[in-house]
């Protein structure tokens, strides 16, 4: 089994454990749990922006677009967002450093990609972020990924054994 397959398997097991946890604890889950969240986004691609606006409308988020990760980080100093969504097509060569910075501040960093790439997936996980991919990329997948990332970041102080329990 190669590294990508092993990582995906572990990620799927962790996600299944979280789903089981929230099924057993319904007061922590629900469709309105993340309404009125502030989401920062960095994307220069018009179709991706449409998907993100649609996701924000569906989930009830407030979304603010920034032209660069540096601007988003400066704005996060003043008002921390609930998550940052970064479009890989923006091609910022230092994205992984920003990803690590946001992760250290417990702000989920979600990397959007319109293609599946093991290297990008693994690099995003290694930097502390989350990967959202799809062809086509849908607003539903973005909403689901932000919800999972928010739940995981909220459980960062929880014991790791909880994440590895079977549902």
C-alpha positions as CSV (number, residue, x, y, z in Angstrom):
1,X,0.0,0.0,0.0
2,X,1.5,3.3,-1.0
3,X,1.5,6.5,1.1
4,X,-1.4,8.1,-0.7
5,X,-3.6,5.1,-0.3
6,X,-2.7,4.7,3.4
7,X,-3.4,8.5,4.0
8,X,-6.7,8.3,2.3
9,X,-7.7,5.2,4.3
10,X,-6.8,6.9,7.6
11,X,-8.6,10.1,6.6
12,X,-11.8,8.1,5.6
13,X,-11.6,6.2,9.0
14,X,-11.3,9.5,10.8
15,X,-14.2,11.0,8.9
16,X,-16.4,7.9,9.6
17,X,-15.5,8.2,13.3
18,X,-16.5,11.9,13.3
19,X,-19.8,11.1,11.5
20,X,-20.5,8.4,14.1
21,X,-19.7,10.8,16.9
22,X,-22.0,13.5,15.7
23,X,-24.8,10.9,15.1
24,X,-24.5,9.9,18.8
25,X,-24.3,13.6,19.9
26,X,-26.9,15.4,17.8
27,X,-26.7,18.6,19.9
28,X,-23.3,19.3,18.3
29,X,-24.4,18.8,14.7
30,X,-27.2,20.2,12.6
31,X,-27.9,22.2,9.4
32,X,-27.7,25.5,11.2
33,X,-24.6,24.8,13.2
34,X,-22.3,26.9,11.0
35,X,-24.7,29.5,9.8
36,X,-23.4,33.1,10.0
37,X,-19.8,31.9,9.7
38,X,-17.3,34.2,8.3
39,X,-15.4,32.6,5.4
40,X,-12.4,34.1,3.6
41,X,-11.7,33.0,0.1
42,X,-8.8,33.6,-2.4
43,X,-9.8,32.8,-6.0
44,X,-9.3,34.6,-9.3
45,X,-11.4,32.1,-11.3
46,X,-14.9,33.3,-12.1
47,X,-16.6,29.9,-12.2
48,X,-15.0,29.0,-8.8
49,X,-16.2,32.2,-7.3
50,X,-19.8,31.3,-8.5
51,X,-19.5,27.9,-6.8
52,X,-18.3,29.6,-3.6
53,X,-21.0,32.2,-3.7
54,X,-23.6,29.4,-4.2
55,X,-22.1,27.5,-1.3
56,X,-22.2,30.6,0.9
57,X,-25.8,31.1,0.0
58,X,-26.7,27.5,0.7
59,X,-24.9,27.4,4.1
60,X,-25.8,30.9,5.2
61,X,-22.1,32.1,5.4
62,X,-20.7,35.5,5.0
63,X,-18.0,35.2,2.4
64,X,-15.2,37.7,1.8
65,X,-12.9,37.4,-1.2
66,X,-9.3,38.5,-1.0
67,X,-6.8,38.9,-3.8
68,X,-4.0,37.1,-2.0
69,X,-3.2,34.9,0.9
70,X,-1.1,37.7,2.4
71,X,-4.1,40.0,2.4
72,X,-6.3,37.3,3.9
73,X,-3.8,36.6,6.7
74,X,-3.6,40.4,7.5
75,X,-7.4,40.5,7.7
76,X,-7.5,37.4,9.9
77,X,-5.4,39.4,12.4
78,X,-8.3,41.8,12.8
79,X,-11.2,39.4,12.5
80,X,-10.4,35.7,12.4
81,X,-12.6,33.8,9.9
82,X,-14.2,30.4,10.6
83,X,-12.3,29.0,7.5
84,X,-10.2,30.1,4.6
85,X,-10.8,28.6,1.1
86,X,-7.9,28.8,-1.3
87,X,-8.3,28.1,-5.0
88,X,-5.2,26.2,-6.2
89,X,-5.5,27.8,-9.6
90,X,-4.4,31.1,-7.9
91,X,-0.8,29.7,-8.1
92,X,0.7,31.3,-5.0
93,X,4.1,29.5,-4.6
94,X,4.0,30.0,-0.8
95,X,0.5,28.6,-0.2
96,X,1.8,25.8,2.0
97,X,3.4,28.3,4.4
98,X,0.2,30.2,4.7
99,X,-1.7,26.9,5.1
100,X,0.5,26.0,8.1
101,X,0.1,29.5,9.6
102,X,-3.7,29.3,9.4
103,X,-3.7,25.8,10.8
104,X,-1.5,26.9,13.7
105,X,-4.2,29.5,14.4
106,X,-6.9,26.8,14.3
107,X,-8.4,28.4,11.2
108,X,-9.2,25.6,8.7
109,X,-7.4,26.1,5.3
110,X,-9.3,24.4,2.5
111,X,-7.5,23.9,-0.8
112,X,-9.8,23.8,-3.8
113,X,-8.7,21.8,-6.9
114,X,-10.6,20.9,-10.0
115,X,-8.5,17.8,-10.5
116,X,-7.4,14.9,-8.3
117,X,-3.7,14.9,-7.6
118,X,-2.1,12.7,-4.9
119,X,0.8,15.1,-4.4
120,X,-1.4,18.1,-3.9
121,X,-3.7,16.1,-1.5
122,X,-0.7,14.9,0.6
123,X,1.0,18.3,0.6
124,X,-2.2,20.0,1.7
125,X,-2.6,17.5,4.6
126,X,1.1,17.8,5.5
127,X,0.7,21.6,5.8
128,X,-2.4,21.2,8.1
129,X,-5.1,21.9,5.6
130,X,-8.0,20.1,4.0
131,X,-8.4,19.2,0.3
132,X,-11.6,19.7,-1.7
133,X,-11.5,18.3,-5.2
134,X,-14.0,17.6,-7.9
135,X,-14.6,17.6,-11.5
136,X,-16.9,19.5,-11.5
137,X,-16.4,21.2,-8.2
138,X,-19.8,21.6,-6.6
139,X,-21.1,23.9,-3.9
140,X,-22.4,20.9,-2.0
141,X,-18.9,19.5,-1.8
142,X,-17.5,22.8,-0.6
143,X,-20.2,23.1,2.1
144,X,-19.6,19.6,3.3
145,X,-15.8,20.1,3.4
146,X,-16.1,23.4,5.4
147,X,-18.5,21.7,7.9
148,X,-16.1,18.8,8.4
149,X,-13.1,21.1,8.7
150,X,-14.9,23.2,11.2
151,X,-15.9,20.2,13.3
152,X,-12.4,18.8,13.2
153,X,-10.8,22.1,14.2
154,X,-13.3,22.4,17.0
155,X,-12.3,19.0,18.2
156,X,-8.6,19.8,18.1
157,X,-8.5,19.7,21.9
158,X,-10.4,16.4,22.1
159,X,-8.5,13.2,22.7
160,X,-7.2,11.5,19.5
161,X,-8.7,8.2,20.6
162,X,-12.1,9.6,20.0
163,X,-11.3,10.2,16.3
164,X,-10.2,6.5,15.9
165,X,-13.2,4.9,17.5
166,X,-15.6,3.0,15.2
167,X,-19.0,4.6,14.7
